[in-house]
Amino acid sequence: MIRTLFSSALLLCFSFTYAQQRGFEQYQPKAVKENIQKKLLRSTPTFLPEIEKRFQWNLINGDWDSTEVLRYVYDNGELDTIRITDPVTNAPIGREIHSRTPQLEEVLRQTYNGSGYENESRRQVFYNQFGYRLGEELQVWNNNAWEITEGDKVTLEYTPENRISAAEFQFWDAQLSAWMTEVKYFVGWMNDGRFDGFLLQVPSEDGTLEDYLRIDAQYSAAAVEADSLYIELQFMGSWVEVARYIVSRWANYDDVLIAEPVTFIEQTDLGNGFTNSGRQTRVDLPNGGYIDTYETFTEDNTWAIDVSDEVAFNENNDLLYERGYEYGSGSQMVSYWDNYIYNYDVQNRRTEMVFQTYDFDAEGLVNQTRSVYPQYLDVTSASAEKPIALKAYPNPSAGLVQLEGLKSGVQGRVFNLLGAEVLRFQAQGENHTLDLSKLPSGVYILEAGGKNHRLVKQ
């Protein structure tokens, strides 16, 4: 959906009910941290480590305090349980039980009470038959029953061509113990399948939905995606054109409703014609990274940077860092709002993640948490050598794969796409036959000799 299209319209609204305010929070253009997390799902490690050690930064000692150890347990090739233990005594603290079906993902968290495990909380994520996320519920165990504390859900309607024609978003109101409608979209499509625009409705004081905002897409002769988006507000029973977005670049990913424009100029109309008000620019970094910059048009007719986000990957498409900057008056003050740093070993396994936040008193980044992923104990000295030229063929294969280039004795592993180890072997020489015949058909990751290879078993 186009989350960045509402800032101008929102500036012209003087008051909202609670439900209206709650509904628009997630669409503010500066709510970029949540968007970054969504976009970076593809950057998760190829597989989870067997053990993760978590630390908390101690401001008094100026050092990391070990807080807990996570031990990943796999069942039938999929992540089953994460056991949380004390890093010193190895005594159980709790556990997370993971389960997944095509329509439901669940993480159940339990605490250890001295004699056994008891429910604490759970997170459920729901999907429909097309793989779209339908919602999420956060629940706590209370009086021997699950109680929803937070949640959101969307009800989707489709055209005969399976395009989304309407989407109603709701959130869980803990005070009322009820689902409340945030907004509802009606999506328009042209005969050739291009996006035509959409109508947004919000709850009125009596709880019914009423028209509030609409966006119309306009195309130039050469445009594949809309290059102008006109925004109109419902005011005193009439539609008033208040803003437009002149789009010069669209993102290459899809959301529930439509791809998001990432490079555009925002213009508003306060009665005297369209004038610049804001813009967003994306600059690509090597290996898939990018910098998003949000700017405001000032009274002296110059652009002033407001916030920016930066994401970077290494040559193996592993996430190196993600950070956000917030700028002060006249772009003279710059501060981070958060900073994530990731490190990897020579076999592209994540070894460390550090999370920092900006402390305005200290005028700098302050450590918050740290996760360390110990290397596997049976990794041979080959992991410290320069990666060799490994060949794997045929690929795809019916089960037998010939590996060329491995030294005798080198350890190798095969993982499924969920990160679970499904096979382990030791190379018998420079020519080794890898037998995948007992594995289900699918895509696997081969790790050997400091390299990762993608294998397809038919």
URLINTA-V902053 format. One record per pair of residues at least 4 apart in sequence whose C-alpha atoms are under 7 Angstrom apart, sorted by the first residue. I is the first residue (numbers start at 1). GAP is how many residues later the second one is. If there is no record, write none. Layout:
i=I gap=GAP
i=I gap=GAP
//
This chain:
i=1 gap=254
i=1 gap=255
i=1 gap=256
i=1 gap=257
i=1 gap=258
i=1 gap=259
i=2 gap=256
i=2 gap=258
i=3 gap=24
i=3 gap=25
i=3 gap=26
i=4 gap=23
i=4 gap=24
i=4 gap=25
i=6 gap=4
i=6 gap=21
i=6 gap=22
i=7 gap=4
i=7 gap=21
i=7 gap=22
i=8 gap=4
i=8 gap=235
i=8 gap=260
i=9 gap=4
i=9 gap=233
i=16 gap=4
i=16 gap=5
i=17 gap=4
i=18 gap=4
i=19 gap=4
i=19 gap=163
i=20 gap=4
i=20 gap=162
i=20 gap=182
i=20 gap=183
i=21 gap=4
i=22 gap=160
i=23 gap=159
i=23 gap=160
i=24 gap=4
i=26 gap=5
i=32 gap=4
i=33 gap=4
i=34 gap=4
i=35 gap=4
i=36 gap=4
i=37 gap=4
i=43 gap=275
i=43 gap=276
i=45 gap=305
i=46 gap=373
i=47 gap=371
i=47 gap=372
i=47 gap=373
i=48 gap=371
i=49 gap=324
i=50 gap=21
i=50 gap=22
i=51 gap=19
i=51 gap=20
i=51 gap=21
i=51 gap=322
i=51 gap=323
i=52 gap=17
i=52 gap=18
i=52 gap=19
i=52 gap=319
i=52 gap=320
i=52 gap=321
i=52 gap=322
i=53 gap=15
i=53 gap=16
i=53 gap=17
i=53 gap=318
i=53 gap=319
i=53 gap=320
i=54 gap=12
i=54 gap=13
i=54 gap=14
i=54 gap=15
i=54 gap=316
i=54 gap=317
i=54 gap=318
i=55 gap=9
i=55 gap=10
i=55 gap=11
i=55 gap=12
i=55 gap=314
i=55 gap=315
i=55 gap=316
i=56 gap=8
i=56 gap=9
i=56 gap=10
i=56 gap=11
i=56 gap=312
i=56 gap=313
i=56 gap=314
i=57 gap=6
i=57 gap=7
i=57 gap=8
i=57 gap=310
i=57 gap=311
i=57 gap=312
i=58 gap=4
i=58 gap=5
i=58 gap=6
i=58 gap=7
i=66 gap=21
i=67 gap=20
i=68 gap=16
i=68 gap=17
i=68 gap=18
i=68 gap=19
i=69 gap=15
i=69 gap=16
i=69 gap=17
i=69 gap=18
i=70 gap=12
i=70 gap=13
i=70 gap=14
i=70 gap=15
i=71 gap=11
i=71 gap=12
i=71 gap=13
i=72 gap=9
i=72 gap=10
i=72 gap=11
i=73 gap=6
i=73 gap=7
i=73 gap=8
i=73 gap=9
i=74 gap=4
i=74 gap=5
i=74 gap=6
i=74 gap=7
i=74 gap=346
i=75 gap=4
i=75 gap=5
i=77 gap=343
i=77 gap=344
i=77 gap=345
i=78 gap=340
i=78 gap=342
i=79 gap=19
i=79 gap=341
i=80 gap=17
i=80 gap=18
i=80 gap=19
i=81 gap=14
i=81 gap=15
i=81 gap=16
i=81 gap=17
i=82 gap=13
i=82 gap=14
i=82 gap=15
i=83 gap=11
i=83 gap=12
i=83 gap=13
i=84 gap=8
i=84 gap=9
i=84 gap=10
i=84 gap=11
i=85 gap=5
i=85 gap=6
i=85 gap=7
i=85 gap=8
i=85 gap=9
i=86 gap=4
i=86 gap=5
i=86 gap=6
i=86 gap=7
i=92 gap=20
i=93 gap=18
i=93 gap=19
i=94 gap=16
i=94 gap=17
i=94 gap=18
i=95 gap=14
i=95 gap=15
i=95 gap=16
i=96 gap=11
i=96 gap=12
i=96 gap=13
i=96 gap=14
i=97 gap=10
i=97 gap=11
i=97 gap=12
i=98 gap=8
i=98 gap=9
i=98 gap=10
i=99 gap=6
i=99 gap=7
i=99 gap=8
i=100 gap=4
i=100 gap=5
i=100 gap=6
i=101 gap=4
i=103 gap=23
i=103 gap=24
i=103 gap=25
i=104 gap=20
i=104 gap=21
i=104 gap=22
i=104 gap=23
i=105 gap=19
i=105 gap=20
i=105 gap=21
i=106 gap=17
i=106 gap=18
i=106 gap=19
i=107 gap=15
i=107 gap=16
i=107 gap=17
i=108 gap=13
i=108 gap=14
i=108 gap=15
i=109 gap=10
i=109 gap=11
i=109 gap=12
i=109 gap=13
i=110 gap=7
i=110 gap=8
i=110 gap=9
i=110 gap=10
i=110 gap=11
i=111 gap=6
i=111 gap=7
i=111 gap=8
i=111 gap=9
i=112 gap=4
i=112 gap=5
i=112 gap=6
i=113 gap=4
i=119 gap=22
i=120 gap=20
i=120 gap=21
i=121 gap=18
i=121 gap=19
i=121 gap=20
i=122 gap=16
i=122 gap=17
i=122 gap=18
i=123 gap=14
i=123 gap=15
i=123 gap=16
i=124 gap=12
i=124 gap=13
i=124 gap=14
i=125 gap=10
i=125 gap=11
i=125 gap=12
i=126 gap=7
i=126 gap=8
i=126 gap=9
i=126 gap=10
i=127 gap=4
i=127 gap=5
i=127 gap=6
i=127 gap=7
i=128 gap=4
i=128 gap=5
i=128 gap=6
i=132 gap=124
i=134 gap=19
i=134 gap=20
i=134 gap=21
i=135 gap=17
i=135 gap=18
i=135 gap=19
i=136 gap=15
i=136 gap=16
i=136 gap=17
i=137 gap=11
i=137 gap=13
i=137 gap=14
i=137 gap=15
i=138 gap=10
i=138 gap=11
i=138 gap=12
i=138 gap=13
i=139 gap=7
i=139 gap=8
i=139 gap=9
i=139 gap=10
i=140 gap=6
i=140 gap=7
i=140 gap=8
i=140 gap=9
i=141 gap=4
i=141 gap=5
i=141 gap=6
i=142 gap=4
i=142 gap=5
i=149 gap=25
i=150 gap=22
i=151 gap=20
i=151 gap=21
i=152 gap=18
i=152 gap=19
i=152 gap=20
i=153 gap=16
i=153 gap=17
i=153 gap=18
i=154 gap=13
i=154 gap=14
i=154 gap=15
i=154 gap=16
i=155 gap=12
i=155 gap=13
i=155 gap=14
i=156 gap=8
i=156 gap=10
i=156 gap=11
i=156 gap=12
i=157 gap=7
i=157 gap=8
i=157 gap=9
i=157 gap=10
i=158 gap=4
i=158 gap=5
i=158 gap=6
i=158 gap=7
i=158 gap=8
i=159 gap=4
i=159 gap=5
i=159 gap=6
i=164 gap=23
i=164 gap=93
i=165 gap=21
i=165 gap=22
i=165 gap=23
i=166 gap=19
i=166 gap=20
i=166 gap=21
i=167 gap=17
i=167 gap=18
i=167 gap=19
i=168 gap=15
i=168 gap=16
i=168 gap=17
i=169 gap=12
i=169 gap=13
i=169 gap=14
i=169 gap=15
i=170 gap=9
i=170 gap=10
i=170 gap=11
i=170 gap=12
i=171 gap=8
i=171 gap=9
i=171 gap=10
i=171 gap=11
i=172 gap=6
i=172 gap=7
i=172 gap=8
i=173 gap=4
i=173 gap=5
i=173 gap=6
i=173 gap=7
i=181 gap=22
i=182 gap=20
i=183 gap=17
i=183 gap=18
i=183 gap=19
i=184 gap=16
i=184 gap=17
i=184 gap=18
i=185 gap=13
i=185 gap=14
i=185 gap=15
i=185 gap=16
i=186 gap=12
i=186 gap=13
i=186 gap=14
i=187 gap=10
i=187 gap=11
i=187 gap=12
i=188 gap=7
i=188 gap=8
i=188 gap=9
i=188 gap=10
i=189 gap=4
i=189 gap=5
i=189 gap=6
i=189 gap=7
i=190 gap=4
i=190 gap=5
i=190 gap=6
i=196 gap=20
i=196 gap=21
i=197 gap=18
i=197 gap=19
i=197 gap=20
i=198 gap=16
i=198 gap=17
i=198 gap=18
i=199 gap=14
i=199 gap=15
i=199 gap=16
i=200 gap=11
i=200 gap=12
i=200 gap=13
i=200 gap=14
i=201 gap=8
i=201 gap=9
i=201 gap=10
i=201 gap=11
i=201 gap=12
i=202 gap=7
i=202 gap=8
i=202 gap=9
i=202 gap=10
i=203 gap=4
i=203 gap=5
i=203 gap=6
i=203 gap=7
i=204 gap=4
i=204 gap=5
i=204 gap=6
i=211 gap=23
i=212 gap=21
i=212 gap=22
i=213 gap=19
i=213 gap=20
i=213 gap=21
i=214 gap=17
i=214 gap=18
i=214 gap=19
i=215 gap=14
i=215 gap=15
i=215 gap=16
i=215 gap=17
i=216 gap=13
i=216 gap=14
i=216 gap=15
i=217 gap=9
i=217 gap=11
i=217 gap=12
i=217 gap=13
i=218 gap=8
i=218 gap=9
i=218 gap=10
i=218 gap=11
i=219 gap=4
i=219 gap=7
i=219 gap=8
i=219 gap=9
i=220 gap=7
i=223 gap=4
i=227 gap=19
i=227 gap=20
i=227 gap=21
i=228 gap=16
i=228 gap=17
i=228 gap=18
i=228 gap=19
i=229 gap=15
i=229 gap=16
i=229 gap=17
i=230 gap=13
i=230 gap=14
i=230 gap=15
i=231 gap=10
i=231 gap=11
i=231 gap=12
i=231 gap=13
i=232 gap=7
i=232 gap=8
i=232 gap=9
i=232 gap=10
i=233 gap=6
i=233 gap=7
i=233 gap=8
i=233 gap=9
i=234 gap=4
i=234 gap=5
i=234 gap=6
i=235 gap=4
i=235 gap=5
i=242 gap=26
i=242 gap=27
i=242 gap=28
i=243 gap=24
i=243 gap=25
i=243 gap=26
i=244 gap=22
i=244 gap=23
i=244 gap=24
i=245 gap=19
i=245 gap=20
i=245 gap=21
i=245 gap=22
i=246 gap=18
i=246 gap=19
i=246 gap=20
i=247 gap=14
i=247 gap=16
i=247 gap=17
i=247 gap=18
i=248 gap=15
i=248 gap=16
i=249 gap=12
i=249 gap=13
i=249 gap=14
i=249 gap=15
i=250 gap=9
i=250 gap=10
i=250 gap=11
i=250 gap=12
i=250 gap=13
i=251 gap=8
i=251 gap=9
i=251 gap=10
i=251 gap=11
i=253 gap=6
i=254 gap=4
i=254 gap=5
i=255 gap=4
i=262 gap=18
i=262 gap=19
i=262 gap=20
i=263 gap=17
i=263 gap=18
i=263 gap=19
i=264 gap=15
i=264 gap=16
i=264 gap=17
i=265 gap=13
i=265 gap=14
i=265 gap=15
i=266 gap=10
i=266 gap=11
i=266 gap=12
i=266 gap=13
i=267 gap=7
i=267 gap=8
i=267 gap=9
i=267 gap=10
i=267 gap=11
i=268 gap=6
i=268 gap=7
i=268 gap=8
i=268 gap=9
i=269 gap=4
i=269 gap=5
i=269 gap=6
i=276 gap=21
i=277 gap=19
i=277 gap=20
i=278 gap=17
i=278 gap=18
i=278 gap=19
i=279 gap=15
i=279 gap=16
i=279 gap=17
i=280 gap=12
i=280 gap=13
i=280 gap=14
i=280 gap=15
i=281 gap=11
i=281 gap=12
i=281 gap=13
i=282 gap=8
i=282 gap=9
i=282 gap=10
i=282 gap=11
i=283 gap=7
i=283 gap=8
i=283 gap=9
i=284 gap=4
i=284 gap=5
i=284 gap=6
i=284 gap=7
i=285 gap=4
i=285 gap=5
i=285 gap=27
i=287 gap=26
i=287 gap=27
i=287 gap=28
i=287 gap=30
i=288 gap=25
i=289 gap=22
i=289 gap=23
i=289 gap=24
i=290 gap=20
i=290 gap=21
i=290 gap=22
i=291 gap=17
i=291 gap=18
i=291 gap=19
i=291 gap=20
i=292 gap=16
i=292 gap=17
i=292 gap=18
i=293 gap=14
i=293 gap=15
i=293 gap=16
i=294 gap=11
i=294 gap=12
i=294 gap=13
i=294 gap=14
i=295 gap=8
i=295 gap=9
i=295 gap=10
i=295 gap=11
i=296 gap=7
i=296 gap=8
i=296 gap=9
i=296 gap=10
i=297 gap=4
i=297 gap=5
i=297 gap=6
i=297 gap=7
i=298 gap=4
i=298 gap=5
i=298 gap=6
i=304 gap=26
i=304 gap=27
i=305 gap=22
i=305 gap=26
i=306 gap=20
i=306 gap=21
i=307 gap=18
i=307 gap=19
i=307 gap=20
i=308 gap=16
i=308 gap=17
i=308 gap=18
i=309 gap=14
i=309 gap=15
i=309 gap=16
i=310 gap=12
i=310 gap=13
i=310 gap=14
i=311 gap=10
i=311 gap=11
i=311 gap=12
i=312 gap=7
i=312 gap=8
i=312 gap=9
i=312 gap=10
i=313 gap=4
i=313 gap=5
i=313 gap=6
i=313 gap=7
i=314 gap=4
i=314 gap=5
i=314 gap=6
i=319 gap=23
i=320 gap=21
i=320 gap=22
i=320 gap=23
i=321 gap=19
i=321 gap=20
i=321 gap=21
i=322 gap=17
i=322 gap=18
i=322 gap=19
i=323 gap=15
i=323 gap=16
i=323 gap=17
i=324 gap=12
i=324 gap=13
i=324 gap=14
i=324 gap=15
i=325 gap=9
i=325 gap=10
i=325 gap=11
i=325 gap=12
i=326 gap=8
i=326 gap=9
i=326 gap=10
i=326 gap=11
i=327 gap=4
i=327 gap=6
i=327 gap=7
i=327 gap=8
i=328 gap=4
i=328 gap=5
i=328 gap=6
i=329 gap=4
i=335 gap=23
i=336 gap=22
i=337 gap=20
i=337 gap=21
i=338 gap=18
i=338 gap=19
i=338 gap=20
i=339 gap=16
i=339 gap=17
i=339 gap=18
i=340 gap=13
i=340 gap=14
i=340 gap=15
i=340 gap=16
i=341 gap=12
i=341 gap=13
i=341 gap=14
i=342 gap=10
i=342 gap=11
i=342 gap=12
i=343 gap=7
i=343 gap=8
i=343 gap=9
i=343 gap=10
i=344 gap=4
i=344 gap=5
i=344 gap=6
i=344 gap=7
i=344 gap=8
i=345 gap=4
i=345 gap=5
i=345 gap=6
i=346 gap=37
i=346 gap=38
i=346 gap=104
i=347 gap=36
i=347 gap=103
i=347 gap=104
i=350 gap=23
i=351 gap=21
i=351 gap=22
i=351 gap=23
i=352 gap=19
i=352 gap=20
i=352 gap=21
i=353 gap=17
i=353 gap=18
i=353 gap=19
i=354 gap=15
i=354 gap=16
i=354 gap=17
i=355 gap=12
i=355 gap=13
i=355 gap=14
i=355 gap=15
i=356 gap=9
i=356 gap=10
i=356 gap=11
i=356 gap=12
i=357 gap=8
i=357 gap=9
i=357 gap=10
i=357 gap=11
i=358 gap=6
i=358 gap=7
i=358 gap=8
i=359 gap=4
i=359 gap=5
i=359 gap=6
i=359 gap=7
i=360 gap=4
i=379 gap=4
i=379 gap=32
i=380 gap=30
i=380 gap=31
i=382 gap=28
i=382 gap=67
i=383 gap=66
i=383 gap=67
i=387 gap=62
i=387 gap=63
i=387 gap=64
i=388 gap=17
i=388 gap=61
i=389 gap=16
i=390 gap=13
i=390 gap=14
i=390 gap=15
i=390 gap=16
i=391 gap=12
i=391 gap=13
i=391 gap=14
i=392 gap=9
i=392 gap=10
i=392 gap=11
i=392 gap=12
i=393 gap=8
i=393 gap=9
i=393 gap=10
i=394 gap=7
i=395 gap=60
i=395 gap=61
i=396 gap=59
i=396 gap=60
i=396 gap=61
i=396 gap=62
i=397 gap=4
i=397 gap=59
i=397 gap=60
i=397 gap=61
i=398 gap=39
i=398 gap=59
i=398 gap=60
i=399 gap=36
i=399 gap=37
i=399 gap=38
i=399 gap=58
i=400 gap=33
i=400 gap=34
i=400 gap=35
i=400 gap=36
i=400 gap=37
i=401 gap=32
i=401 gap=33
i=401 gap=34
i=402 gap=29
i=402 gap=30
i=402 gap=31
i=402 gap=32
i=403 gap=28
i=403 gap=29
i=403 gap=30
i=404 gap=26
i=404 gap=27
i=404 gap=28
i=405 gap=25
i=405 gap=26
i=406 gap=4
i=406 gap=21
i=406 gap=23
i=406 gap=24
i=406 gap=43
i=407 gap=20
i=407 gap=22
i=407 gap=23
i=408 gap=19
i=408 gap=20
i=408 gap=21
i=408 gap=22
i=409 gap=17
i=409 gap=18
i=409 gap=19
i=410 gap=16
i=410 gap=17
i=410 gap=39
i=411 gap=14
i=411 gap=15
i=411 gap=16
i=411 gap=37
i=412 gap=12
i=412 gap=13
i=412 gap=14
i=412 gap=35
i=412 gap=36
i=413 gap=8
i=413 gap=10
i=413 gap=11
i=413 gap=12
i=413 gap=33
i=413 gap=34
i=413 gap=35
i=414 gap=7
i=414 gap=8
i=414 gap=9
i=414 gap=10
i=414 gap=30
i=414 gap=31
i=414 gap=32
i=414 gap=33
i=415 gap=4
i=415 gap=5
i=415 gap=6
i=415 gap=7
i=415 gap=29
i=415 gap=30
i=415 gap=31
i=416 gap=4
i=416 gap=5
i=416 gap=6
i=416 gap=27
i=416 gap=28
i=416 gap=29
i=417 gap=26
i=417 gap=27
i=427 gap=5
i=428 gap=4
i=441 gap=16
i=441 gap=17
i=442 gap=14
i=442 gap=15
i=442 gap=16
i=443 gap=11
i=443 gap=12
i=443 gap=13
i=443 gap=14
i=444 gap=10
i=444 gap=11
i=444 gap=12
i=445 gap=7
i=445 gap=8
i=445 gap=9
i=445 gap=10
i=446 gap=6
i=446 gap=7
i=446 gap=8
i=446 gap=9
i=447 gap=4
i=447 gap=5
i=447 gap=6
i=448 gap=4
//
